């Protein structure tokens, strides 16, 4: 009505021609739609195919089709006469097929950016678990496909999908099934898409519990504000509605304030609407008296009746009327050059002639916007976001709270005024909609097999990693100089650790080493003081001196393992230990061999007597030690030990240690000592029963058994420990094995020398031998 009046006042558009219109009701089933179409084609009276009783006011174009179904129903009849049909409903790719629907022209924009806009809204409020409801039609199918694709790109999951059917005899059962699905879903956010026809499916008289505690997201075509269908819409309070951005049309609000039924006496629909809106008995003929106030104005009505700001669908209708007017204008300009109208009558204007002009039409509307048909429009639309608010006095309002500009720079395309939004009554504030609870700090998301990415478990962060934020997909490793706290939510600095003299363990080991070294020196002093006694002379006292001296150094070499590792003590600790122990073990081997040679020398005619008392045992010690020194020299030359930092073995400490350099060289040194120890043990074990008062073979056998037991236990223990405890294990093995040699070989002799000196005489030896 507004567009036609505006066009008729325009002297530059359709001059000398008055544009008129007829309004026909569009029903929501195919039979009634076809019947209305046939009534329109036939005119007043009986509907007769291929006959029209209209003579002067023939229509040549149809503006209608709020839904694709209505458009297709009308098209089956109108296409027979090639009547152009300009639709104002949502753009449907199916209707843009020129082969199936050559006479259909769509004015609405392609809404391909609507899924992007809706997902952007979901991401802003972190709604990742969303239900989808849509009409059962091809356009909704495409929208759902596009929306799901965009949701998958952004890790937003579909909680459920439900299709709303209209015109079905099973609406009650279908609606019950829908409510049950909605009740069972944990999604708090629902996207509903379609058209106003789907409202017929939701005829209810009370608020179902399934609708409570939900945030509804929809488009303006699913017009929840128009509750003239006796539908209770309070449960949609707080919904967010996406509407195509429109420009303000000058004069439209004034037009709504000034129109009344007197201006349109033949428009029965306007009269019915007026009577319903104002609750008066204003009739067409006024036979009952006009009880409606003459000052009644549409601007006093609530939103459910009329929106004084032109909606996007009304804006499309407005442009559709202008598209037809400009097409007629172009057509009359062309035809006027070929022939003049007879008596100003446009009876030669046929509907099919309008097609070529509608296909190429483009014009600027009164708002200054360039308008073209949807097939030629940019596929990206801009949207305003409205908040639907209802009040206790049964009034409602749409409040703009944001917008989506599809062609804006990335990050600036979406704006929302969160403080301006009125949320559902059970919310009070923006609530999350998630399949699973957000993983708290210290945990990370663990995907569940066969479940959407939004449904997951929360697993603790692995060792050495933290998560200091909620909802982390992966935990992050701490720097090498830091470690996670017990809750694994932050990294703490690692403390430096090594076997220090200041700590209790270091003090204890150092004290034991010094004590045993002093004890060994004391034993050596005893042996030197009683060097002329039989027990000292027995089994080569030079070897005893050498063994005691090397054992004293063995105890002291353990001190290289205590304290902060440096280049010097890293070079000395293992090599000194290897050489000193080699001297000790080779001395024991020489003493064992001396016992065997001494026994053999007592046999008549034995050649072994020439080796007894000679320098051969000392030479054996020197030779064995030389081999070990050679191995250590090669180790130091090729791959020497060096100070190192271990940040991985202990999660809470940085270990200062000596890197052995070459593990092959390290284990070769230990292996050589083990070889000498095994040889000494074997020879001593074979000579343990030789008849001699001061036979050392028994003591050497036991001492080597202790020595080998210690070092056999050392290897697995050494490999299973880390840090300063590894060093402590090696120090303990050095001290215990050295103490075993000292105690088993020399303590019994010291006991005889110091406590039972009467046994350390030649007389005692002779008497003991005779007996």
C-alpha positions, 0 to 999 in steps of 0.5 A: 500500500505504501509503495504503490501510493509513493509510486503514484505520486512520483511523476518520473516513474510511470507518468500518466499511469496509475498503479493499482493492486489486489490482495488475495489470501495465501493459504497454507496448503496446495489445494487452497493456494491453487484455488486462490490463484485460480480466483485471481486469474478468473476474476469475480464470480465462478472460477473458469479455467482460461476465462477472466471476467475482469475487463479493465483491472487486469493484473499482470504480475504476482508479488507473493510467495512468503515461502518456497512451497507457496511459490511452487504451488502458485507457479504450477498454475501461473506458469501456464500463462507465463505470469511473472511471480516476484517473491519476497520470501527467503532466497531459495536456490531451487527457485533460481533454476531458470529451467524449472521456474522461468517466471519466478524472480526472487528479491531477497538476498542470498543468505549464505553468510547467515551461518557464518554470522550465527556461528560467530555469535556462538563463538563469542559466547562460547556456545559449543553444544547447539541444537538445530531446528528447521523447516522441512524444505530444500532451503532449510536443508541447504541452510543446515548443511552450510551451518553444520559445515561452519560449526565443524570448522569452528569446533561447535557441535550439533546436539540434535537436529529436528525438522518441523513439518507443516500441514501433516495429520500427525502434527500432534504426535510429531510435536510430542516427539519434538518436545521429548527430544528437546527435554532430553537434550542438554543443549541450552542454545537452539537455532531455529530456522524456517518461515512463519508457517512453521509456527503452526506446528507450535500451537500451544496454550501453556509454556512447556518445560522443555522450552525453559532455560533455552536461548533461541537463535533464529532469523527474522523470517521465523517471526516469533514476534507475530503471535497472532496465531494464539501461540504463547511466546513468552518462552522465547523471551531473550531470543536473538534474531538475525535480520537483513540490514535495511535502510530507513525508508523516508515517510513510512512511519508517518504513513503508518500513523496516518492510515485508517480503514476510511482510506481503503474501503475496499480492502477487507483484509485491512478492515479485519486487521483493524478490528482485531488490532483495536478490538472495535466493531469498525465494519466496512458499511458502518451499519453497526456504527463506528465505535473505533476511535477516529484517532486510532493509530497503528503506532499505538499497537504492540509489536505482535500486530505491527512493527513501525520500523520496516522489517527486512521482509517488508523492505523486500516487499517494498523493493519488489513493488518498485521492481515491478514498477520500473520494469513496467516503466521500461516496457512502456518506454519501449512499446511507446516507440513502436505503437501508441496506446489506444485511448490510454488503455493498456490492454495491450500489456501482456504478462509475458512481455514483462519478463525481459525487463524484470530479468535486467531490472536495477534501480535506486530505491528511495533510501538510495540503495541500488537494488537488483534481483537476488540472482545478481546480488552479492551472495554476502548479506549484512545482518542486524541482531535483535533481542526479543523481549517480552513484558508482563503486560503482554507487550514485546519489543525488538532491541538491536544489540549487534550486527554482522558485516560480512565484508568487514575486516577479519575480527571486525565483522561481528559486534555485540552489545552484551550488556544490552541483551536481556537473557531468558528469565531462567538465565539472568546472565550469559550461560555456557552451552556445552556437552562436557564441563570445561576442563579446569587448570591442570587438566587437558581435553581427552577425546572420546571415541565415537563422540563429537569433539565437544564431548570429552573427558578431562585428563590430568596433564602428563608428567612435566607439563601444565595447563594454567587455563581452562579448556586446554586441548593440550598441556604445555611443557615447562622450561627445562629449568622449571617443573610443574607444581603438584596441581600442574597449573604453574611452573616452579623454578628447579633447585640445583642439587648435587652431593654437597659437603654441607648436607647430611649425606655428604657429611656422613660419607666424607666422615666415613671416608676420612675415618677409614683412611685414618684407620688404614693409616693406623693399620699401616703404622702397626704393620711398620712398627711390627715389621719384624714379627712373623705375622707381618713377614708372612706373605710379603710385607712389601705387598701388605704395605702397598695394599694398605697404602692403596686402600687408604687412597681408595677411601680418600678418592671417594672425596672427589665424588662429593661437592660441586662438580668441576672440570678437575674433579670430573677428570680425577674421580673415576680415573683415580678410583680406577687406578687405586683400586687396580693397585689394591686388587693387583696387590691382593692378587700378588699376595695370593700368588705368593701364598701358592708359590710359598707352599710349592717352595716347601716341596723338595726340588721345587723350582718355585723357591726362586720366586719367593722373596723376589721382586716378581709380585711387585712387578705383577702389581706394576704390570697390572696397574700399567694396563689400567693407567693406559686405559684411563689415559686413552679415556682422558685423551679420547672422550674425557669426563666433563661437568654436565647439567641434567634437567630431565632425570629429576622433575624438581631439581637441576642435577649438577653431575659429571658426564662420563664422556665415554661409557665404554671407557667407564665400563672398561675400567670397571670391567678390568677391576672386576677381572682382577678381582675375579682372578684373585678370588679364584686363586685364593679360593683354590689355595684356601686349604693350604696348611700354613699357620698364617695362610692369608688365602682364607681371609683373601677369599672372604674379602674378595667375596665381600668385594665382588658382592658389593660391586655386583650389587652396585651395577643395577643400583647405580643404573636405577638411581639418578642425581646425587643418589647415583653418586652416593651409591658409587661412594658407598660401594667404594667405601664398603668394598675398601672396608671389606678388604681392610677388615677381612685381611688386616683386622685379624692380623692386627688383633693378633699383633696387638691383643695376642702378641704371644702368638706372633713369635717363632716359638709359638709357630714351631710348637703349633706346627709340631702339634 
